[in-house]
Amino acid sequence: MKKHKKIRGFVAAVLFSYGIVVLLRWIQDADPFHLPTLIILGTSVLIIVLLINLIVNKMFSSISNMPVVPLKKKLVPSFILFAVFTFFISFTVFFSGMYILYRVEGWDTSQFLTHIFQRQFGGAFLSVTIGVLMAPVAFFYKIWRQAVDREQQLREENLKYKYRTLKTQVNPHFLFNSLNTLSELVYVDAKKADNYIHKLAGIYRYILEHEETDLIPLDEELEFVKQYFELQKERAGNSILLDMDVENASQFNIIPISLQILVENALKHNSASEENPLKICIDNNDGYIIVSNNMQRKSILNDSPGTGLVNLEQRTKLITGREIIRSQENGLFIVKLPVISTSE
C-alpha cells in the first residue's frame, strides 16, 4: 500500500513537471513539444519538485513530534529557512537545465546569462515562482495534516482516558474501601472522619476538574498524590510508605492524574506488610519525574487488565511528544514520566 502510494506520487510529480514545461512553452509562443526542451526542462522541474518534497519531509520529521508550544516557536524560523532553500534550489536547478539545453542545441553559451535574463527570464522567473509557491503549500499542508491527525488521536485517547478514569480512578472498589474506612472512623474519631471526608471529596473534585486538561502544574499533582496516598494509608497503615523529594516543582507541568496512576499501579501489583513495607519514591531528574517502588509482586492480581499504564503512555506521547521509560533495576520497578518546563 505504501509502495503504491509512493509510485502514484512519483507519477503525479512527473506529469505535473512536464505539464508545466508544456504550458510555459505555449505561453511563450514556442513549440511546446520540442523534444530536447521538453525532456531537459521537464526533468529540471521534476528534480525541483522531488527536492522540495525531500526537504519538506526532512524538516517536517524534525519538528512534527514537538509539543505544541515549542512547535509554535520553531514554525516561522523553519518556514523561512525552508523558503530560502527552495528559492536557491529552484534557481540553481532551472538555470543548470537551461545551460544543458544550450549545449545540447549547440547554442552559443558565451553570453548565456545575458541571453537568459533578456529572453528567458520571464519563463525562468515563472517556473521558480511556481516552485517557491508550491513549497509553502506542501509545507503547511503537512503541518495541518499532522495537527489534524494528532488532534484526532488526542480526542480518541481522551475518550479512553475518561472511560478509564470512571472505571479505575473513580471506581466502585476504591469508593467501597473508602466508605468502609470512613464508617470505622466515624465511631472511633469523629474529627478524623470529618478530615477523611474532606480529603476524599478533594480527590474526586481534582479528578473531575482536570479530566479535560492536558497539563497542570507539577506541584498541584504532587499535592493530589499526597492526599490520595493518605487515604490509602488509613487502611494500610505503616505497610505502605511514600517518600517525595522533588526539586523546583513549580517550574514544571505534568499530565493530570499521571502520578496517581503510577502510585496506584504500585499499590495494586505489590503486596505490603509492616514487616515488609512497600516503599514508593517520587523524585525528579533531567526533565523526568521518577516513580520507583520495591518489587513485592502479588501472586494473584484481581481486576488488573493493565490498561492504566498503557493509556498513560499513549497520552504522554501525544501531549509531550516524548516516551515514558520503564525499567527494573536492583529489585526496583522504575517509571520515568516526562515533564514540561513552564518556560517552554
ROLOTOR-129763 format. One record per residue (C-alpha): residue number from 1; residue in one letter; x negated, y, z. Coordinates in nm, 4 decimals, padded with zeros to 6 digits. Layout:
<atoms>
  resi  resn         x         y         z
   NUM     a         X         Y         Z
...
</atoms>
This chain:
<atoms>
  resi  resn         x         y         z
     1     m   00.0000   00.0000   00.0000
     2     k  -00.2732   00.2425   00.0999
     3     k  -00.4799   00.1441  -00.2057
     4     h  -00.1832   00.2037  -00.4372
     5     k  -00.1265   00.5437  -00.2780
     6     k  -00.4898   00.6415  -00.3491
     7     i  -00.4581   00.5249  -00.7111
     8     r  -00.1389   00.7264  -00.7597
     9     g  -00.3067   01.0301  -00.6053
    10     f  -00.6067   00.9986  -00.8394
    11     v  -00.3839   00.9607  -01.1464
    12     a  -00.1879   01.2699  -01.0399
    13     a  -00.5151   01.4642  -00.9981
    14     v  -00.6301   01.3590  -01.3488
    15     l  -00.3023   01.4604  -01.5109
    16     f  -00.2985   01.7909  -01.3251
    17     s  -00.6618   01.8739  -01.4146
    18     y  -00.6339   01.8057  -01.7865
    19     g  -00.2884   01.9652  -01.7975
    20     i  -00.4333   02.2877  -01.6519
    21     v  -00.7005   02.2979  -01.9241
    22     v  -00.4406   02.2448  -02.1998
    23     l  -00.2264   02.5229  -02.0509
    24     l  -00.5195   02.7672  -02.0250
    25     r  -00.6333   02.6960  -02.3827
    26     w  -00.2791   02.7510  -02.5044
    27     i  -00.2560   03.0852  -02.3165
    28     q  -00.5881   03.1925  -02.4787
    29     d  -00.4548   03.1045  -02.8271
    30     a  -00.7229   02.8384  -02.8647
    31     d  -00.6824   02.4777  -02.9715
    32     p  -00.5568   02.3110  -02.6511
    33     f  -00.6537   01.9636  -02.7698
    34     h  -01.0096   02.0362  -02.8834
    35     l  -01.1659   01.7126  -02.7569
    36     p  -01.5054   01.8330  -02.6194
    37     t  -01.3408   02.1270  -02.4422
    38     l  -01.0599   01.9115  -02.3035
    39     i  -01.2974   01.6427  -02.1746
    40     i  -01.5646   01.8684  -02.0239
    41     l  -01.3415   02.1377  -01.8716
    42     g  -01.0786   01.8829  -01.7684
    43     t  -01.3469   01.6834  -01.5875
    44     s  -01.4741   02.0037  -01.4239
    45     v  -01.1281   02.0859  -01.2901
    46     l  -01.0868   01.7254  -01.1754
    47     i  -01.4155   01.7460  -00.9846
    48     i  -01.2954   02.0692  -00.8205
    49     v  -00.9673   01.9053  -00.7188
    50     l  -01.1427   01.5969  -00.5761
    51     l  -01.3998   01.8055  -00.3867
    52     i  -01.1283   02.0280  -00.2414
    53     n  -00.9372   01.7191  -00.1304
    54     l  -01.2542   01.5755   00.0274
    55     i  -01.3224   01.8976   00.2181
    56     v  -00.9590   01.9157   00.3322
    57     n  -00.9765   01.5608   00.4694
    58     k  -01.3133   01.6146   00.6413
    59     m  -01.2167   01.9427   00.8052
    60     f  -00.8738   01.8144   00.8939
    61     s  -01.0071   01.4996   01.0612
    62     s  -01.2394   01.7131   01.2764
    63     i  -00.9542   01.9215   01.4203
    64     s  -00.6454   01.7011   01.3912
    65     n  -00.6874   01.5296   01.7300
    66     m  -00.7420   01.8503   01.9224
    67     p  -00.4868   01.9582   02.1810
    68     v  -00.2595   02.2414   02.0687
    69     v  -00.4407   02.5311   02.2430
    70     p  -00.7959   02.4617   02.1087
    71     l  -00.6426   02.3809   01.7689
    72     k  -00.4851   02.7284   01.7505
    73     k  -00.8228   02.8882   01.8267
    74     k  -01.0077   02.6925   01.5578
    75     l  -00.7431   02.7044   01.2872
    76     v  -00.8229   03.0503   01.1440
    77     p  -01.2073   03.0137   01.1505
    78     s  -01.1726   02.6676   00.9933
    79     f  -00.9491   02.8031   00.7185
    80     i  -01.1863   03.0953   00.6409
    81     l  -01.4807   02.8557   00.6170
    82     f  -01.2687   02.6272   00.4026
    83     a  -01.1704   02.9104   00.1645
    84     v  -01.5352   03.0208   00.1245
    85     f  -01.6443   02.6640   00.0427
    86     t  -01.3566   02.6279  -00.2026
    87     f  -01.4377   02.9530  -00.3822
    88     f  -01.8071   02.8687  -00.4110
    89     i  -01.7458   02.5127  -00.5299
    90     s  -01.4804   02.6202  -00.7840
    91     f  -01.7044   02.8813  -00.9461
    92     t  -02.0136   02.6578  -00.9429
    93     v  -01.8415   02.3546  -01.0958
    94     f  -01.6451   02.5556  -01.3541
    95     f  -01.9464   02.7505  -01.4823
    96     s  -02.1534   02.4311  -01.4859
    97     g  -01.8858   02.2734  -01.7046
    98     m  -01.8852   02.5763  -01.9339
    99     y  -02.2635   02.5589  -01.9676
   100     i  -02.2438   02.1880  -02.0584
   101     l  -01.9749   02.2726  -02.3173
   102     y  -02.2052   02.5366  -02.4711
   103     r  -02.4840   02.2798  -02.5014
   104     v  -02.2553   02.0121  -02.6488
   105     e  -02.1122   02.2548  -02.9044
   106     g  -02.4608   02.3858  -02.9916
   107     w  -02.3743   02.7425  -02.8972
   108     d  -02.6398   02.9973  -02.8037
   109     t  -02.6999   02.9833  -02.4258
   110     s  -02.9457   03.2746  -02.4070
   111     q  -02.6571   03.5135  -02.3415
   112     f  -02.4436   03.2569  -02.1576
   113     l  -02.3468   03.4665  -01.8556
   114     t  -02.2820   03.7796  -02.0612
   115     h  -02.0647   03.5871  -02.3036
   116     i  -01.8751   03.4133  -02.0239
   117     f  -01.7957   03.7363  -01.8448
   118     q  -01.6997   03.9141  -02.1675
   119     r  -01.4906   03.6469  -02.3362
   120     q  -01.4159   03.3661  -02.0891
   121     f  -01.3936   03.5489  -01.7594
   122     g  -01.0123   03.5674  -01.7636
   123     g  -00.9729   03.1935  -01.8087
   124     a  -01.2518   03.1182  -01.5640
   125     f  -01.1051   03.3506  -01.3048
   126     l  -00.7590   03.1981  -01.3506
   127     s  -00.8969   02.8449  -01.3119
   128     v  -01.0878   02.9326  -00.9981
   129     t  -00.7887   03.1210  -00.8595
   130     i  -00.5713   02.8145  -00.9114
   131     g  -00.8307   02.6076  -00.7232
   132     v  -00.8529   02.8581  -00.4409
   133     l  -00.4735   02.8807  -00.4139
   134     m  -00.4415   02.5040  -00.4188
   135     a  -00.6808   02.4759  -00.1275
   136     p  -00.4792   02.6600   00.1391
   137     v  -00.1624   02.4866   00.0220
   138     a  -00.3286   02.1468   00.0717
   139     f  -00.4918   02.2565   00.3970
   140     f  -00.1785   02.3914   00.5599
   141     y   00.0353   02.1073   00.4266
   142     k  -00.1863   01.8601   00.6085
   143     i  -00.1773   02.0686   00.9266
   144     w   00.2015   02.0966   00.9006
   145     r   00.2443   01.7257   00.8250
   146     q   00.0246   01.6298   01.1208
   147     a   00.2119   01.8671   01.3506
   148     v   00.5475   01.7193   01.2439
   149     d   00.4244   01.3620   01.2918
   150     r   00.2701   01.4494   01.6261
   151     e   00.5893   01.6229   01.7429
   152     q   00.7948   01.3217   01.6385
   153     q   00.5629   01.0835   01.8218
   154     l   00.5706   01.3013   02.1301
   155     r   00.9502   01.3199   02.1188
   156     e   00.9729   00.9417   02.0993
   157     e   00.7240   00.8958   02.3799
   158     n   00.9113   01.1481   02.5941
   159     l   01.2297   00.9481   02.5469
   160     k   01.0458   00.6343   02.6543
   161     y   00.8937   00.8275   02.9429
   162     k   01.2338   00.9493   03.0643
   163     y   01.3710   00.5962   03.0492
   164     r   01.0692   00.4575   03.2316
   165     t   01.0952   00.7355   03.4902
   166     l   01.4524   00.6344   03.5675
   167     k   01.3592   00.2679   03.5649
   168     t   01.0315   00.2840   03.7556
   169     q   00.9701   00.6044   03.9465
   170     v   01.3341   00.6692   04.0395
   171     n   01.4223   00.3022   04.0628
   172     p   01.6649   00.1279   04.2973
   173     h   01.3841  -00.0744   04.4579
   174     f   01.1936   00.2406   04.5633
   175     l   01.5165   00.4047   04.6823
   176     f   01.6225   00.0890   04.8707
   177     n   01.2909   00.0700   05.0579
   178     s   01.3010   00.4426   05.1331
   179     l   01.6548   00.4229   05.2743
   180     n   01.5649   00.1198   05.4842
   181     t   01.2700   00.3092   05.6291
   182     l   01.4930   00.6114   05.6870
   183     s   01.7555   00.4054   05.8689
   184     e   01.4878   00.2757   06.1058
   185     l   01.3528   00.6256   06.1717
   186     v   01.6970   00.7693   06.2461
   187     y   01.7265   00.5521   06.5571
   188     v   01.3655   00.5925   06.6657
   189     d   01.2776   00.9567   06.5938
   190     a   01.5373   01.1985   06.4547
   191     k   01.2829   01.4710   06.3853
   192     k   01.0606   01.2305   06.1955
   193     a   01.3628   01.1078   05.9998
   194     d   01.4526   01.4640   05.9017
   195     n   01.0954   01.5224   05.7821
   196     y   01.1144   01.1968   05.5855
   197     i   01.4361   01.3095   05.4144
   198     h   01.2740   01.6364   05.3047
   199     k   00.9749   01.4504   05.1591
   200     l   01.1978   01.2042   04.9760
   201     a   01.4086   01.4890   04.8346
   202     g   01.0880   01.6713   04.7334
   203     i   00.9683   01.3680   04.5364
   204     y   01.2917   01.3378   04.3394
   205     r   01.3053   01.7136   04.2821
   206     y   00.9487   01.7129   04.1465
   207     i   01.0242   01.4276   03.9061
   208     l   01.3413   01.5898   03.7745
   209     e   01.1831   01.9338   03.7393
   210     h   00.8878   01.8092   03.5352
   211     e   01.0430   01.5404   03.3141
   212     e   01.0418   01.7879   03.0194
   213     t   00.6938   01.9285   03.0933
   214     d   00.3754   01.8227   02.9127
   215     l   00.1180   01.9720   03.1511
   216     i   00.1251   02.1050   03.5069
   217     p  -00.1402   02.2426   03.7473
   218     l  -00.3533   01.9659   03.8923
   219     d  -00.3159   02.0928   04.2491
   220     e   00.0643   02.0520   04.2206
   221     e   00.0263   01.6902   04.1079
   222     l  -00.2159   01.6200   04.3934
   223     e   00.0312   01.7600   04.6473
   224     f   00.3054   01.5452   04.4960
   225     v   00.0878   01.2337   04.5228
   226     k   00.0236   01.3108   04.8909
   227     q   00.3982   01.3259   04.9585
   228     y   00.4588   01.0055   04.7641
   229     f   00.1804   00.8247   04.9497
   230     e   00.3039   00.9437   05.2906
   231     l   00.6429   00.7858   05.2180
   232     q   00.4726   00.4606   05.1222
   233     k   00.2622   00.4786   05.4363
   234     e   00.5752   00.4957   05.6552
   235     r   00.6389   00.1351   05.5547
   236     a   00.2868   00.0023   05.5013
   237     g   00.1139   00.1788   05.7911
   238     n  -00.2635   00.1530   05.8055
   239     s  -00.2720  -00.1233   05.5448
   240     i  -00.2998   00.1421   05.2725
   241     l  -00.5417   00.4366   05.2661
   242     l  -00.5722   00.7380   05.0360
   243     d  -00.8913   00.9409   05.0004
   244     m  -00.8737   01.2527   04.7797
   245     d  -01.1811   01.4611   04.7025
   246     v  -01.1011   01.6801   04.4004
   247     e  -01.3006   01.9959   04.3342
   248     n  -01.1563   02.3115   04.1701
   249     a  -00.8120   02.1551   04.1227
   250     s  -00.6581   02.4941   04.0397
   251     q  -00.8767   02.5158   03.7267
   252     f  -00.7191   02.2144   03.5565
   253     n  -00.3862   02.0945   03.4172
   254     i  -00.2675   01.7358   03.4057
   255     i   00.0246   01.5315   03.2734
   256     p   00.3018   01.5314   03.5376
   257     i   00.3688   01.2137   03.7391
   258     s   00.0457   01.0658   03.5970
   259     l  -00.1475   01.0305   03.9230
   260     q   00.1621   00.8949   04.0949
   261     i   00.1881   00.6273   03.8236
   262     l  -00.1734   00.5238   03.8863
   263     v  -00.1276   00.5159   04.2655
   264     e   00.1955   00.3183   04.2279
   265     n   00.0158   00.0814   03.9904
   266     a  -00.2496   00.0127   04.2564
   267     l   00.0130  -00.0453   04.5269
   268     k   00.2196  -00.2725   04.3044
   269     h  -00.0621  -00.5004   04.1886
   270     n  -00.2642  -00.5388   04.5088
   271     s  -00.1968  -00.6906   04.8476
   272     a  -00.2734  -00.4908   05.1617
   273     s  -00.3032  -00.5598   05.5355
   274     e  -00.4577  -00.3842   05.8335
   275     e  -00.7392  -00.6404   05.8247
   276     n  -00.7941  -00.5868   05.4522
   277     p  -00.6537  -00.2434   05.3680
   278     l  -00.6029  -00.1224   05.0144
   279     k  -00.8040   00.1957   04.9684
   280     i  -00.7193   00.4314   04.6825
   281     c  -00.9661   00.7076   04.5987
   282     i  -00.8994   01.0127   04.3786
   283     d  -01.1837   01.2418   04.2684
   284     n  -01.2901   01.4251   03.9550
   285     n  -01.5928   01.4429   03.7284
   286     d  -01.6753   01.5737   03.3804
   287     g  -01.3216   01.6524   03.2648
   288     y  -01.1580   01.3461   03.4179
   289     i  -00.9579   01.2645   03.7303
   290     i  -01.0812   00.9290   03.8560
   291     v  -00.8446   00.6960   04.0441
   292     s  -01.0020   00.3820   04.1869
   293     n  -00.8994   00.1063   04.4258
   294     n  -01.0484  -00.2111   04.5673
   295     m  -00.9024  -00.5116   04.3849
   296     q  -00.6959  -00.7443   04.6042
   297     r  -00.4707  -00.8924   04.3400
   298     k  -00.1328  -01.0306   04.4392
   299     s  -00.0846  -01.3917   04.3381
   300     i   00.2749  -01.3221   04.2272
   301     l   00.3974  -00.9993   04.0705
   302     n   00.7709  -00.9292   04.0663
   303     d   00.9282  -00.6968   03.8086
   304     s   00.5933  -00.5889   03.6657
   305     p   00.6116  -00.5573   03.2854
   306     g   00.3009  -00.3339   03.2809
   307     t   00.4693  -00.0630   03.0758
   308     g   00.3860   00.2218   03.3144
   309     l   00.0154   00.2453   03.2398
   310     v   00.0638   00.1749   02.8681
   311     n   00.3205   00.4541   02.8425
   312     l   00.0882   00.6919   03.0261
   313     e  -00.1953   00.6050   02.7860
   314     q   00.0255   00.6866   02.4856
   315     r   00.1428   01.0197   02.6291
   316     t  -00.2131   01.1154   02.7273
   317     k  -00.3386   01.0522   02.3739
   318     l  -00.0576   01.2585   02.2201
   319     i  -00.0762   01.5521   02.4606
   320     t  -00.4509   01.5827   02.5268
   321     g  -00.5986   01.4130   02.2180
   322     r  -00.8165   01.2006   02.4498
   323     e  -00.8083   00.8448   02.5793
   324     i  -00.7598   00.7043   02.9284
   325     i  -01.0628   00.4968   03.0282
   326     r  -01.0102   00.1743   03.2261
   327     s  -01.2849  -00.0337   03.3823
   328     q  -01.3676  -00.2825   03.6586
   329     e  -01.6924  -00.2364   03.8497
   330     n  -01.8183  -00.3815   04.1790
   331     g  -01.4768  -00.5060   04.2841
   332     l  -01.3065  -00.1757   04.1947
   333     f  -01.0378  -00.1063   03.9388
   334     i  -01.1100   00.2383   03.7919
   335     v  -00.8953   00.4608   03.5723
   336     k  -01.0264   00.7885   03.4294
   337     l  -00.7494   01.0271   03.3302
   338     p  -00.8328   01.3321   03.1103
   339     v  -00.7510   01.6769   03.2451
   340     i  -00.7290   02.0057   03.0537
   341     s  -00.9102   02.3179   03.1708
   342     t  -00.6746   02.6129   03.2282
   343     s  -00.9183   02.8290   03.0243
   344     e  -00.8509   02.6282   02.7055
</atoms>
